[in-house]
Amino acid sequence: MDKNLIQRTVSGIVYVAVIILCSTPLGAQLLNSIVPGLIKQQYLFYGLMSLLLIVGTWECVKIMKFGNGYEKWVVFPLVMFIFYIFSKRYFSHDFFFDFRLSEILALALIGIAVVTLFKYPNELYFDSGKLIFTVIYVALPFSFALGLPKFSSYTDSFSLEVLFLFILIWSSDTFAYLVGKFFGKHKMAPKISPKKTWEGYAGGVVLTLVLSYFIEHYQPELRGNWMIVGFLVAAFAPLGDLVESQLKRNFGVKDSGNIIPGHGGVLDRLDSFIICVPVVYLYFILEKFI
């Protein structure tokens, strides 16, 4: 058997296992069965988001090839400061999804960063542009991700919004790949991602919607309507891949890193998550006004 295939399979299983253990009550239950009272699930999830944030920031700095100016040295403090602000809200259960101008502006900045990457890439060749893009592209999505799950320190409950968001992203990527492989003829963005086709995109949307129906039907306690969430994920997950591909293409980089053997770096694996989290977060805000 191909050693690369074995490596990809093993690292893929470990990656999925870590996501499941850190985004569901299973992680705390497993650890507490070994050492009673060791940890609460909210700390496992927070630890996961913190790790992904730090590694993702480091990868973005390497991809964009920061110079030796002050920007390289302030990027981590800025990223951690933003994450700290959201962390305070996370532990105080302060994510109510009310209309907050600061949140809307932060979500808008992510859209502006994406437009800049595609339309005005020359702006990112300056270290100041690299700094701003890294902070927006990495810090804000992982910070907003802290607001998706609900948990209680008294009952040890932890909701599964993040787990099912990952599942929908994985299904969208898988279905889009399979449909595109067997039926794809029309390239979506041949210069950025040659393997993506419009047929694959459509297949990913349809089949992810089917999966969303079952999530909505069997998980009624989840926040929001998951048919809508599924459509948003299927629609925007490919954009996340295109954004990261364009970023690497602009700076002549193949992979963002190698922390996940055979799969690349955090940004390679979480590119869709980075775009889908703000979109779903915005939906949860707008849902309260519908």
N, C-alpha and C positions, 0 to 999 in steps of 0.2 A: 504493500500500500504506500502511496505517496506520503513522504514525511511531512510535506507542507500541508497536506489535507488533514493529517492527524493533528498537527500543531493547531491549525485553524479550528478544528472540531473541538479539541480540548479547551483552548482559550475561549472559544465561543460559549461552551457550556459553563465555564467558570464565570464569564461575564454575565450571562443570563442569571446564573445562580446568585451572584452578588446583587444584581438589580432586584430580584425577587425577595431576597432576605432583608434588604435594606428598605424596601418600599412596601412591605406587608408586615403584619404582626409575627410572621414566622421567624424572622431573625431574632427578635427579643425572646420569643418562646424557646427557641433552640438554645441560645446562650444562657438563659435563666434556668433551663433544665439542667445545665451543667453546674452553674454557679448561681443559686437562687438570689434574685434581686440584683443581679449584676448591672442590667441596663434597661432603659425604656426604649421603645421603638422609635420615638421621635428623635432620639439622639443618634441612632443608627442612620436614619434618613438624613439628618443634618450632617453627619460625618461624610456620607456618600456625596452629597451636594458640595460640601466643602472640598473634598478631594478632587472631584471633577472640575470644580472652579479653578483650583490651583494648577492642576496639570494642564487644563485647557488654556489658561492664561500663558503658561510657560510655552506651550506649543505655538500659540499665536505670536508670541514675541519672536520665536525662532523662525516661523514661516515668513514674517514680515521683515525680518533681518534689521532689527533696531540698530541704530548707531550707538555711539558711546555718550550721547547727550543726556540731559537730565530726564528725558522721556523714558528711557530704559529703566531708570531707577525709581520713578514715581508710579509706574504702571501698576505694580503689585500693591503698594499702599492704597491707591485709588480704588482698585478692584476690591480689596478687602474692606475698605471703608463702606462702599456701597453694600456689600454683602452683610456687613455688621448692622447697617440700618435695617435691612430686611430681617436679619436674625432676631433683633429685638422684637419685631412684630410677630415673628414666628413663635417665639417662646411665650409671648403675652397673648397669643390667639387674637391678633389684631387684624386679620385678613377678612374683612367683611364684604369686600367687593362692591363697596359704595363708589360713587363717582368722585374720584379724587383727581384734581388737576395735575398733581405731581406724577401720579401713575400714568395718566393719559399721555403726558409729555414724554415720560420714559419709554412707553410703548411706541410712541411716534418716532422717537430717536432710533429705535431698532429698524423701523421702516426706512428712515433717512439713510442709515448706515448701509442697508442693502442696496438702495438706489445709487448711492455714491460708489459702491464697489463695482457696479455694472456700468454706470453712466459716466462717472468721473474718477476712474481708477488712478489718474495721475495725482490726485489729492492724497492718496495713500502712500506715495513715495516719500513724503515728508514725515519726519519722526513725529511731529505734532499730530498729523493725520493718523499715523499708526497707533499712537497713544489713544486718541479719541475712539477709533474703530475698535480696538481691543477691549477697552472698558465697556463700550456699548454692546459689542457682539458676544462677549463672554460673561461679564459681571451681571448684566441685567437679566438675561434668560435664567441663569441658575438661581438668581435671587428671587425672581418671580416664581420659580418652581417651588420654593418654600411655602407659597401660599396655596398650593393645590390640595394637599391632604388636610384632613381634619383629625384631631386627636384629643384625647382626654387623659390627663395625668392621674385621674381618680379611677377610671375604669380600664386603663391600659388599652383603650380602643385606638385604632389607627385606620383611617379610611383608605380606599384603594384607587383613588383617582390617578396617581402617578403610575402605578402598575399597569392599569388598563390603557393609559396613554402610551406607555412603552409597547404594549401588546398591539395596539392599533398601528403604531409606527412600524413595528416589525412586520405586521401583516401587509401594510401598504407597500413597503419595500419588497417583500417577498412576492406578492401577487403581481406587482408592476413588473418585476424582473421576469417572472414565469410567462406572463401574458406577452410581454415584449419579446422574449426569446422565441416563442413559437409563432406569434402573429404580428410582431412589430415590423412595420415597413416605413413609417414616416418618422424621421428623427425629430426629437423635440429641441435639442440644443447641441448639434453635432460638433461645434467647436469647443464646447465646455465639457459635455458628457456624451460622447458618441453612442453609448449603448442605450440611452434613454429614448423611448419612442412614445408617440401620442397614444398608440394602441395600449402600451403598457400602462401609461398614466390612467387611461379610462378603465382598464381592468383593475388597477389598484383601487380606484375610487369605488367601483361597483362592489367588488368583493369585500372591501373594508366596510362599506355600508351594511352588507349582510352580517358581518361580524358585530358591528355596532348595534344592530337590531337585537341580537342575543344578549349583549351586555346591558342594554337598556331594559330588556325584559327581565333578566335574571338578577340584575344589580340595581334595583330601584332606589337604594339608599345613596347612590352616588350623586354628587352635585351636578345639576344641569341635565340636559337631554343628550344622551350619548349617540343618538342618530346624527344630531348636529355636530357633536364633537368628532364623530367618525368622519363626517364629510369634510370638516375643517382639516383634520389630520391628513386625510387622503389628498386633499387639494394642496396643502402647504408642505407636506413632508418632502416631496420632490424638490421644492424650492430650496429647502434647507441643504440638500445634497448639492444643488447647483451653486448655491452661495459659497459653500466650502470649496467646491471644485474650482470656481472662479478665483477665489482667494489664492489657492495653491498655484493655479495657472498664472496669475499675475506675477507671482514671485518665483516661479520655476521650481516648485517643490512637488514631489510625488506623494508623500505621506506626511501627515502632521506630526507623527511620532511612531513609536514602536512599543508602547506600554502594553498593548494587547497583541501578542505575537500572532502574526498571520493576518491581522485585521487592521493594523495601523495604530493611530493614536486616539485620544479621547475625542478630538474634533472630528476625526474620520467616522467614529461610531455614533457620536452624539449630534451630528450636523442637523439632522431632521428634528431632533428633540429641541435644539437651540431655537429653531424657528417656530415650532409648534407650541411650545410653552407660552410665549407671549400671545399668540393667537388665541389659544384656549383661555388664557387668563382674561383677555379682552372680552371674549364671549361671556365669561362668568360675570363680568361687570355689566355688559349690555343686557344679559338675561334678566336682571332684576328690574329692568325698565320695560320689559315686554309683558 
